[in-house]
Amino acid sequence: MRSGYSRILVSAALLGLLLVTTMSSSIANPPNDQRTIEQRVVELLADMTLAEKIGQMNQVNASDEDMPHHLQEAIKAGRVGSILNQVNVDTVNELQRIAVEESRLGIPLLVGRDVIHGFKTVMPIPLGQAATWNPDIVRAGAQVAAREAATTGINWTFAPMIDISRDPRWGRIAESLGEDPYLASELAVAMVEGFQGDDLTDAGTIAATAKHFAGYGASESGRDYATVNIPENELRNVYFPPFKAAVDAGVVSLMAAFSDLDGVPATGNRFLMRDVLRDEWNFSGFVVSDWDSVRQLAIHGLTANDKESVYEAVTAGVDMEMAGQSYVDHLEALVDEGRIDVAMIDAMVANILRAKFRLGLFENPYTDPKALPPIANEHALETARKAALQSAVLLKNDHGVLPLSAKKLNSVAVIGPLADAPYEQLGTWIFDGDRELSITPMHAIHSLVGHNVDVRYLRAMDNSRSRASKAFDEAAEMARGSDAVLLFLGEESILSGEAHSRADINLPGDQAELVRRIREAGKPVIAVILAGRPLTLTNIVDRVDAILFAWHPGTMGGPAIADLLFGIESPSGKLPVTFPRMVGQIPIYYSQKRTGKPPSPDTVVLIDDIDAHAPQLSTGMTAYHLDAGYTPLFPFAYGLSYAEFDYQRIRASAREIRPGDTIRISAELTNKGDVAADEIVQLYIRDLVGNVTRPVRELKGFKRLRLEPGQTVTVDFDLHTDDLAFAGRDMQLMTEPGEFHAWIGGSSETELRTEFRIIDSD
Ligand code: NOJ
């Protein structure tokens, strides 16, 4: 539910009434202060000059280690509402002191930082966290991050990043929660709750930012910052839902995207920020630009100069400018010229002040790190370990080669550039991540089984991009002399993240050749892949016996991976994004539309099957690629286990329901294996006929359940007809009467299906 702060329009009459009580000294709430946040916002605004209001809309980079004099002066003059990138608590406290004690109105600062998947203790990259399908662990990870970050005075993070992304070339897919609106929405809410807690005035909570509004994940060819074109219907059905969910969960801020959306860059896009965010969703928090993205409106070619960019961004609804300073330079003139009404500025500043009140900064602007739990404490490390454990996805396990048995092995070869790379396993966006805390897989395997297994290690390549194969003979030799090979492959952290897109998403460098050489040794080969994105593994998949995809697993990646390899725990992660066979299939995602010519196994003639002597003029005439077919290498929500899960007896609680009803879809799940393990049970639906065409499947529910060997449980999902709504041709949400299919299972390709129908109420 929404947190209930309604939007404010500053009326002169109300201001007049409240002015009497407004003095700068009255800003701090006395203990028995009964005023609401809205009253305090109105009172404060009434006392502010235009320059002070614009100051609140200005966020300044404060990354310099020593505090520049001009920054202190600007804060004192009320020209700065927020700083970012300062993480020395003494410096932050001093800047807060200047704001609170030396500026005329004593308004505290928002202190921002990219705390994306951990602070010192690093959780798996967000895409890895999404592979846990576990809101509880995602929430716990964000809470750990918030508490650690708060020790430095940070009170606002630029996370979660909830751009739906269906393009693994895009480097920022690592920061995302994957391809699916439902999964991303559930996890977005968990992250917001983890950062913000129940009450933002509590120590160790920080404000969250849902970013980047909107569509950034659909940049052309996955090239970061590139153009985005998304029809409104798809925006509403695919890209908006995680933002709507975050807004409903009370997220304090949203960040506008860098990208151009349908010809209007997001930072200047009124449809996004005024029509949808404010008017439709009643968002009462504030919107921050991305780094200098206001001035970039001119570089995009939307405006001719910075002043016009300020006009577009402000009228579009960007309340605060990050790093660019152009609001400070031009906004006053725009108001003086009558082009921007001061009431608009008031409402925007109110959005920012409201956040400062919600955070309790007026009462408590300073940070005492000792009042917070110590960094990297046992709980933090255990949360990181559990998240890494649940995020790894077992993609292949021929003949049950995994788990390895420490009792049966005499020796194991640990080979590859990512087996012992403490920094690389942390992934992208770890400004503050402490590599000293990392436990690498190599070290963890040693500690777990080193006492009775001879663990040998060879890096074999300087890094994943290396083309020097001089160590490959030695690697093959080591493989030949060992009972099994653990090959740690993938990408370093630098290969994903902002501005780190790739056009080729094969394993970089000569890694595929390393696999080939190791394969020749004839020993079981287990590939463990650490990466920031899905990779096209087509050229190695048949040359290894098992693949464990571990993403960039964070601080505790090593112990988690070791436990999975040696069967202390069963893998339980499921892919939050589809893995293509080859890059030309992109975008490929499970919830595609059916098309007028849907492909099927009978219609597919692949390029190698075209008769060389009598070429067929027409192949299957359906929607597939001659050289790739139409299926991915690994589908969305796929992931193997050491247990064997069997789904049976799906049923719907009714054949027919009416609008407003809830239907229960259930199935029986049995663990037929001989180990206890978690399974992620998923519910999908298809709306067979729609006012706009509907995807072939849509995720509508999931549950992570632990089952003992032999245990059977009935899994229920309750679906309200509102859960089946989508934006129709007129862009309004609608649930249409008609036929639905529902599936329950362990991946997006489950075949266990039932049907039901929504009938008209009359
Ligand atoms: C640019 C990125 O797009 C955004 O996600 C980030 O929060 C800001 N820079 C601040 O570092």
Residues whose N, C-alpha, C, O or C-beta is under 5 A from the ligand:
A	BS01	NOJ	D114 F158 D290 W291
